[in-house]
Amino acid sequence: MRALTVLESVSRADGGIFEAERSLQCALVKAGGVEVRVVGLRDEFTEADAGSWGALRPRVAEVFGPKGIGYAQGFAGLLDTDVDLAYAATLWKYPSWAVLNWQKKTGKPLVVAPHGSLDAWALNNSRWKKRLAAWFFKDEQLRRASCFRALCVAEADAIRAYGLRQRIEVVPNGVELPDLSTTEDTENTEGKRRLLFLGRIHPKKGLVGALRAWADIQNSNSKTQNSKPWQFVIAGWDQEGHEGELKGLCGELGLKAFSSARQENLKLKTPSPEAADVLFLGPAFGMEKESLLRRADAFILPSFSEGLPMSVLEAWAYGLPVLMTPECHLPEGFASSAALEIRSGEEGGPGSDFSFQEGLRTLLEMSDRERALMGARGRKLVEEKFTWPKIASQTLALYEDLLGR
C-alpha cells in the first residue's frame, strides 16, 4: 500500500502537530505494510528537523507570499497520483486547496485529520480568515473527504456539529515510553519543585488564569506550598507576542519572573532563577525537553481548546501528575485519577481563577507519595492506550478498510 501524507509543516514550526504526525508516519513505516510519502511546506526549521524523520525524508515546496496563506507554486507537483490514498493534516492553508484538487483528479480515498481545528473555540479564533478559507476551498475539501480522523470522541462530536456526515474514526495521538529506570535528580540545585507547562505560548493555553491563581497561592500566608517552595516553569515558543504579555502580568501580580533571555531580565529585575516564582525558559526540543520532563514534579495544561494534547501524554509517560481542563479531551485521565480537573471559565477571566486555585492547592498539598501514585496511573494509562505501535495499527487498519482490503 502507498499512502500520501500532506502536512502544512514538516518541522517544529507546527508545534505538537509536527511531533504527532512525524511519530505516526514513522510508526506506520516501522509497522510495515505501507509506503509513506510525506510532503509539506518549507519553513525556517525544515532543515534542522529533517533528520528526525529518519528514512522518510519529506519533500517540501517553497512558500511565496504571506506565510498565513502558505502558497507554494511547486506544491501540487509533489502530490503523487500513483498512491492508493491520501492523508491530510491541513485545513486552512494552500495545501488544503492542493489536496482537494488532487482528490478531484484521482478520485482516491482522502482521510482528513483536523487536529482540533473544527472545535468551537478554534473556529471562533481568527473567524473572518477561516470563513474566507471555508468559502474558497475548505468546506469543499471536507465534504469530499472519505473519512475523518478524530483524536477523541469530543472532536468527533465537533466534526458532526460542523454538519459533516462521512465516516469518523477515533484514532488518538501517542507517545514513546521513556526508560525511567535511570533518572536525573528531579529537583534542581536549590531544592525547588517544578510545576511545568510545555507547549505553544498562546492565549488559548489559559496561562493568564493559571498565573493569577499562582500569584494568589505564592502571595498567601497559608501553608499551601507544603514545606517546600515551588516554581512555575513555562517552556515553549512564543506566538503573537503572548510571552511578553505574560511577563508583564507577572510584574502586575507581584510574581518574580526570570527569563532565559538575558535582555529580558533587565526589564524583569529578577537577579537569578533560584529567586524566581516563574521561569520562562523559551522553546525546548529533544534532550532539553526530556530533561525538563525528568526534572519536573507536576505538569499543567490550563487550555481553552485542544485536539488531543501531546504534552499531557508526554507528561504521563514520564510519570508526572497532571492538572488540566476538560477541553484537553482526555477524560480517561480524570476517570483513572491520573489528573486533577481545573475549569477554564472565560478566557483569562475571573471564572477560571477559583478553579485553578483549588486545583493548584490540591496538587501542592498532596504528599510526595500521592503525587507519585497519580503520575504512575498516568504512565499506566499511556502504556495501555497511547503508544505509537497501537496507534499505527489502528491507522493501518483504517487504511486497509477504506481500500476494501
Sequence and secondary structure as in RCSB ss.txt:
>XXXX:A:sequence
MRALTVLESVSRADGGIFEAERSLQCALVKAGGVEVRVVGLRDEFTEADAGSWGALRPRVAEVFGPKGIGYAQGF
AGLLDTDVDLAYAATLWKYPSWAVLNWQKKTGKPLVVAPHGSLDAWALNNSRWKKRLAAWFFKDEQLRRASCFRA
LCVAEADAIRAYGLRQRIEVVPNGVELPDLSTTEDTENTEGKRRLLFLGRIHPKKGLVGALRAWADIQNSNSKTQ
NSKPWQFVIAGWDQEGHEGELKGLCGELGLKAFSSARQENLKLKTPSPEAADVLFLGPAFGMEKESLLRRADAFI
LPSFSEGLPMSVLEAWAYGLPVLMTPECHLPEGFASSAALEIRSGEEGGPGSDFSFQEGLRTLLEMSDRERALMG
ARGRKLVEEKFTWPKIASQTLALYEDLLGR
>XXXX:A:secstr
 EEEEEEEESSGGGHHHHHHHHHHHHHHHHH S EEEEEEE  TTHHHHGGGGGGG  EEE   S TTTT  TTS
GGGS SSSSEEEEE SSSHHHHHHHHHHHHH   EEE  TTTTSHHHHHTTHHHHHHHIIIIIHHHHHH SEEEE
SSHHHHHHHHHTT  SEEEE    B     SS   SS TT  EEEEEES B GGG HHHHHHHHHHHHTSSSSTT
TTS EEEEEES B TTHHHHHHHHHHHHT  EEESSHHHHHHHT   GGG SEEEEE   HHHHHHHHHH SEEE
E  S  SS HHHHHHHHTT  EEE GGG  HHHHHTTSEEE    STTSHHHHHHHHHHHHHHHHS HHHHHHHH
HHHHHHHHHH BHHHHHHHHHHHHHHHTT 
